[in-house]
Amino acid sequence: GAKVTVTDKKTKEQLRTSIELLKDYPIELHLGGHNIDDFTNTDYIFKGPSVLWDAPEISSALKKGIPVEMEMSYVAKYYPGKIIGITGTRGKSTTTNLIFNLLKLSGFPVVLGGGLPGISTIEYLKTATPKDYLVAELSSWALSGFHREKVSPHIAVLTNIYPDHLNYYKNIEEYIYDKQAIFTYQKKGDYFLLNDNLSNQIEKVRPLFFDRLTPRGPQAIVSKKVSSLFQNKKIAFTSSQEYFSKKDFPYNLKYLRGDHNLENAAAALQVAKILGIDEKKAINIISNFKGLPFRQEIIGEKNNIIFVNDTTSTTPIATEKAIEAFSDRDIYLVLGGNSKNLPYEKLLSKLSKVKKIILLAGSFTDQILATLRESSLDKLSKEIFNDLEKAVEEAYSQASSHKEKAYILFSPGATSFAMFNNEFHRGREFNRIVKKLIKLT
């Protein structure tokens, strides 16, 4: 069999949970840094999504002609069935699970994969057949591999685009370029579904996407193909482009809040129409979808105060959406963390809807602090917290003293790397704190 070496810059202690899961496999671990020999004296490399293509170790391997693969582009090359791929700055996890749930409850042979925690998509290659469907969440990092392999999914869904990961990409153009891989290599008979509001989200999207597509006119019907072929110097569109918007899902979502989730639901309904799923059945399945953990998730309630876990809000735009979704009560917002170098001016304007702001320490907090002190001084907590538990306790104390119906909304708008391993670690800690707080008070 093959000799497998796993290397990571993180230490054994930092990767304790992952190492425990791998303990029964014959794997050699090189942790706490990289040895260049591991990359230049091997036959094959699988690169993690967050590892840059121009990292010295990867560059050295490529110069020697050693194949470098990524999981999802490898799967896309060899999966015998049809792939439905979903990407976007926000909403891709919810939309991915909406579509998977829709197909599963409609009797399709379907599996769930992509960038979701705890799922190894490559395992599906062992048993997949041409009749099977794979619904996959695709990050911009994963899609960089699609460019290299020149593959795109059968049905590509683009939920939205906002500035993101500018602590990883040199500029927004690089980020958008990777996102483009979801449709760039589609063939005739494939489908590209995109948010009708895309051109309004960031100005730089228009020349990269909409100037190549037919705009949606009043005569267009959401269930019909918009076009079959577009020519461009860089991209020849042979797939069918179809647009969706929140207006295309004028129904009640029992468990999901906000216009952004109506857009996610509309995308799922569009997929249902392409696959011939009965519309009434599809609407019922989508309307009853209960949502995902850590995404505007209600954790509990005490004394008319509802605790909401939105830890996957790692961008300012995500916190904007959360504030809009929970505007029916006073909001005590737990905000802050480390920066992705994203614009935050629109978020600051939304803070007028917030009763109090409890700040967590980090570089993003440092960036916005001066403006907050000028515009929202009366809303700010007296200190910046290095401890999430103390921040949540402060939010609860503030909310309790006003004796009004309220939300404690944990929507950081920033990354968690200063205090936690990732946003999910941060979210689990918030849940633990809330459950303890509810039990004690």
C-alpha positions, 0 to 999 in steps of 0.5 A, a space after each residue: 500500500 501507499 505510504 501516507 504522510 500528513 504534515 501541518 504547521 499546527 502542533 500535536 496539541 492544536 490538532 488533538 481532536 483530528 489526530 484522535 480520529 486518525 489513530 487507527 490508520 498507518 499515517 506518519 505525522 509531521 507536525 509543528 512545521 513543514 519539511 521541504 523533503 515531504 513535498 519534493 520526495 513524494 509521488 502525490 500531494 493532496 493540498 488543504 484548501 487554506 494552503 496557498 498555491 504559491 506556498 514555497 512547499 507547493 511551488 517546489 513540488 510543482 516545479 518537480 512535476 509532482 501532481 498536486 490535487 485538492 479533494 473537491 476538484 479530484 472528486 469532480 473529475 472522477 465522480 460518475 454521477 451529477 454534481 450540484 455545487 453551491 458557492 457564495 460568500 454567504 448562504 452556501 452552507 444553508 443552501 447546500 443543505 436545503 438542496 440536499 434535504 430537498 433531493 433526499 426527501 424527494 427520493 433521489 439517490 443523493 449524498 452531501 459533501 464539500 467543505 462541510 465539517 466531518 465529511 470526507 467527500 472523496 469516500 463517495 467515489 468508492 460506491 457512486 454510480 451514474 444515477 447518483 447526485 452529490 450536493 457539494 458546498 464549494 469555497 473559493 479555496 476549493 474552487 481554485 482547484 477546479 480552475 486547475 483541473 478545468 471542471 465545473 459542476 452540472 448545476 452551479 449555484 452562486 448565492 451572492 458575492 461580497 468582499 471576503 478572505 482579503 486576509 488570504 487573497 491579494 485583492 477582490 479580483 483574485 477572490 472573484 476569479 476563484 468563484 468563477 470556476 463554479 461555472 467556467 468549465 460547464 458544458 451544454 446541458 449544464 445549469 448556472 443559477 445566480 442571484 439576480 441581485 448579484 450586480 448590486 452587491 459589489 461594483 466589481 462583480 458587474 464586469 466579471 459576471 453580468 456583462 457576460 450574461 443576459 439580464 433578467 427582463 420582465 418577460 423572463 420566467 424563473 423556471 425557463 432557461 434564460 439562454 444557452 450560449 454566450 460568447 466572451 474572450 475568456 469564457 464561452 457559456 454553453 450552460 443555461 443561465 437562470 436567475 433567482 431572487 427572494 421574490 421567487 419564494 413568496 412563501 413562509 419559512 417556518 424556521 429561517 429568518 431574513 431576506 437572505 434566506 428567502 434567496 437561499 430558498 429560491 435557489 433551492 426551488 430553482 434546482 427542484 424545477 430543473 430536476 422535475 420535482 413537484 413544485 408544491 412538494 418542493 415548497 413544503 420541504 423547503 418551508 419546513 427546513 429547520 436550518 443549521 447549527 451556528 447560523 442564527 441559531 436560537 439556543 435558549 431563552 431566560 426572562 424574555 431574553 433569547 440567546 442567538 448563536 451566529 458564530 459563522 458570521 465572520 464578515 461584517 455583511 453577515 452581522 448586518 444580515 443578522 441584525 436585520 433578521 432579529 430587529 423585532 426585539 432589542 438587540 444586545 450584540 456581542 461583536 468583534 474578533 480578528 479582521 479579514 481586511 473587509 469594508 465595515 462601513 455599512 455594518 456601522 450604519 446598522 448599529 443604530 438598530 442595536 441597543 448595546 454593543 459588547 466588544 470582543 478583543 481583536 484586530 477587527 475591533 481595533 479597526 472599528 473602535 474609533 468610529 464606534 466611540 464617535 458614533 455609538 459611545 452610549 451603546 458600547 460596553 465599558 470594556 473590551 473582553 478577552 473572555 467570551 464568557 464574561 462578554 456574554 455575562 455582561 450582555 445578559 446583565 445589560 439586557 436583564 436590567 432593562 426588563 424588555 424582550 430582547 435578543 443576545 445576538 452573538 454575531 461577531 462579524 470577524 474571525 475567531 483565531 485570536 481566542 479559538 481554533 475556528 468559528 465552530 469551536 467559538 460557537 460550541 463555547 457560546 452554547 456552553 456558556 448560555 446553557 450554564 447561564 440559563 441554568 444558574 439564573 
